[in-house]
């Protein structure tokens, strides 16, 4: 069951800017607020805590897990393959399967060989894949997790069928409110963006989550 979780972003601009510029200032700021809202929705879907915001994939109960160790560890090629194996064991190795992790982990895996055999490829290939599956990086995945003695340095990795991540929106994707009154004595116009969104993972075992991958 999904229920709307409200979120709001705001900005303001001067009336002088509105009359001096050759661009449409209101639409320019609307675009900025839309980008902010989109990033907030992505963050909620990936790592939302589920209190006053949606519950993201990384914090869902019942997802598959791949644990690197008591204090975490740097991923190996065997680990990369294990995501696929765990997914298949959970009867969920289908759909839009892809990896998602942090920019730091992407850099590490792009410089980590699959093996010491001459001619071995990198774990994260030049074709932007891991084990034949698309791989992506974003700052929305946390890189400051703690596992044992690895304090605030562990990275998250998610592998799964992203079709199973459902995002519900209420009242339109984004509602905008222009307020020319509140800050009128400062010669300013305020612009607010409202979003009512929730996230649901239809089948938790469609994802395998790690919270203790290290880059060093």
C-alpha positions as a printed Julia matrix, in Angstrom:
216×3 Matrix{Float64}:
  0.0     0.0     0.0
  1.29    3.43   -0.92
  0.32    6.72    0.68
  1.45   10.22   -0.31
  4.52   11.65    1.43
  4.65   15.44    0.94
  7.8    17.31   -0.03
  8.47   20.94   -0.84
 11.23   23.03   -2.45
 11.34   26.79   -2.75
 13.24   29.61   -4.4
 12.84   33.34   -4.9
 13.89   36.04   -7.32
 13.72   39.8    -7.41
 11.21   41.78   -9.38
 14.16   43.71  -10.86
 15.57   40.46  -12.28
 12.21   39.7   -13.82
 12.08   43.01  -15.7
 15.78   43.25  -16.63
 16.53   39.84  -18.05
 15.83   38.51  -21.53
 14.96   35.02  -20.26
 11.75   33.85  -18.65
 12.93   33.88  -15.03
  9.93   32.07  -13.6
 10.29   29.14  -15.99
 14.05   29.15  -15.45
 13.53   28.72  -11.69
 10.71   26.21  -12.25
 13.21   24.04  -14.13
 15.64   24.29  -11.21
 12.95   23.28   -8.73
 11.9    20.38  -10.94
 15.49   19.13  -10.94
 15.64   19.41   -7.15
 12.37   17.51   -6.81
 13.52   14.8    -9.22
 16.72   14.25   -7.24
 14.76   14.12   -3.99
 12.43   11.47   -5.43
 15.42    9.45   -6.67
 17.02    9.65   -3.23
 13.81    8.51   -1.54
 13.41    5.6    -3.95
 17.0     4.46   -3.46
 17.73    5.2     0.2
 14.64    6.74    1.81
 14.38    6.1     5.56
 10.62    5.52    5.54
  9.65    7.88    8.37
  8.44   11.17    6.91
  9.73   10.09    3.5
  9.25    6.99    1.33
 11.1     3.78    2.2
 13.85    3.23   -0.36
 15.22    0.02   -1.82
 18.26   -0.06    0.47
 16.09   -0.01    3.58
 13.36   -2.41    2.5
 12.83   -5.54    4.56
 12.97   -8.83    2.68
 15.43   -7.8    -0.03
 18.27  -10.1    -0.96
 21.61   -9.23    0.61
 25.27   -9.72   -0.19
 27.54   -9.13    2.82
 31.23   -8.48    2.27
 32.51   -9.17    5.76
 32.65   -8.2     9.41
 34.36   -4.96    8.5
 33.35   -4.86    4.85
 35.7    -5.56    1.93
 36.68   -4.43   -1.55
 34.51   -6.23   -4.15
 36.05   -8.98   -6.24
 34.93  -10.55   -9.51
 33.47  -13.45   -7.51
 31.37  -10.95   -5.55
 30.14   -9.34   -8.77
 28.96  -12.71  -10.05
 27.37  -13.58   -6.7
 24.76  -10.83   -7.16
 23.47  -12.67  -10.22
 23.57  -16.01   -8.41
 21.63  -14.66   -5.44
 19.09  -13.08   -7.77
 18.6   -16.38   -9.61
 18.34  -18.33   -6.36
 15.52  -15.97   -5.4
 13.78  -16.68   -8.76
 14.16  -13.02   -9.68
 16.8   -12.98  -12.44
 14.62  -11.32  -15.08
 13.33   -7.89  -16.05
 15.39   -4.69  -16.21
 18.39   -5.99  -14.25
 21.13   -3.47  -13.52
 23.72   -2.44  -10.93
 23.59    0.87   -9.09
 26.35    2.15   -6.81
 28.39    5.23   -5.93
 30.78    7.2    -8.15
 33.63    6.17   -5.86
 32.8     2.48   -6.22
 32.52    2.88   -9.98
 36.04    4.3   -10.03
 37.32    1.44   -7.91
 35.72   -1.27  -10.05
 36.95    0.37  -13.26
 40.49   -0.09  -11.97
 40.06   -3.56  -10.43
 40.85   -6.54  -12.65
 38.64   -9.62  -12.74
 41.73  -11.77  -12.17
 45.51  -11.72  -12.35
 45.47  -13.66  -15.62
 47.12  -11.73  -18.46
 44.56   -9.86  -20.53
 41.87   -9.87  -17.83
 39.24   -7.14  -18.12
 38.14   -4.7   -15.44
 35.17   -5.65  -13.23
 33.36   -2.5   -14.47
 33.93   -2.75  -18.2
 34.42    0.05  -20.71
 30.94   -0.75  -22.02
 29.56    0.36  -18.61
 28.61   -3.15  -17.53
 29.3    -5.5   -14.64
 29.01   -9.2   -15.49
 27.08   -8.3   -18.64
 24.5    -6.13  -16.87
 24.2    -2.32  -17.19
 25.94   -0.47  -14.36
 25.24    3.06  -13.15
 26.61    5.38  -10.48
 24.92    8.12   -8.48
 25.53   10.11   -5.32
 22.05    9.03   -4.22
 23.58    5.71   -3.13
 25.33    6.26    0.23
 29.12    6.17    0.51
 29.3     6.88    4.24
 27.98    3.65    5.73
 29.55    1.87    8.7
 30.39   -1.82    9.0
 32.42   -2.96   11.98
 35.62   -0.95   12.13
 34.97    0.59    8.72
 33.36    3.76   10.03
 31.46    5.98    7.56
 33.48    4.71    4.59
 31.42    1.77    3.3
 29.58    2.09   -0.02
 26.21    0.74   -1.08
 25.65   -1.49   -4.11
 22.26   -2.53   -5.47
 21.59   -5.14   -8.14
 18.05   -5.83   -9.19
 15.07   -5.65  -11.49
 14.28   -1.94  -11.47
 10.83   -2.53  -12.95
  9.85   -3.67   -9.46
 10.49   -0.23   -7.96
  7.14    1.57   -8.13
  6.84    5.32   -7.67
  3.39    6.76   -7.03
  2.56   10.45   -7.52
 -0.5    12.34   -6.31
 -1.87   15.63   -7.59
  0.31   15.68  -10.68
  4.05   15.16  -10.87
  4.8    18.6    -9.4
  2.58   21.44   -8.22
  3.9    25.01   -8.45
  2.79   28.02   -6.45
  3.9    31.58   -7.25
  3.76   33.92   -4.23
  4.23   37.59   -5.17
  2.94   38.85   -1.79
  4.85   37.43    1.19
  8.18   39.1     0.33
  6.72   42.02   -1.59
  8.25   44.49    0.91
 11.67   43.11   -0.15
 10.8    43.41   -3.84
 10.98   39.61   -4.14
  8.78   36.89   -5.63
  8.72   33.43   -4.09
  8.19   30.2    -5.99
  7.27   26.9    -4.31
  7.23   23.37   -5.7
  5.19   20.62   -4.04
  5.37   16.88   -4.63
  3.35   14.09   -3.03
  5.14   10.83   -3.68
  5.53    7.35   -2.28
  7.66    4.35   -3.21
  6.89    0.63   -3.14
  9.0    -2.4    -3.96
  6.53   -4.89   -5.4
  8.76   -7.92   -4.87
 11.61   -7.25   -2.38
 13.64  -10.27   -3.54
 13.91   -8.58   -6.93
 16.84   -6.66   -5.4
 20.15   -7.66   -3.84
 21.61   -4.98   -1.55
 25.09   -4.53   -0.1
 25.96   -1.91    2.53
 29.58   -2.73    3.29
 31.56   -2.52    0.04
 34.9    -0.7     0.4
 37.13    1.09   -2.07
 40.31    0.7     0.0
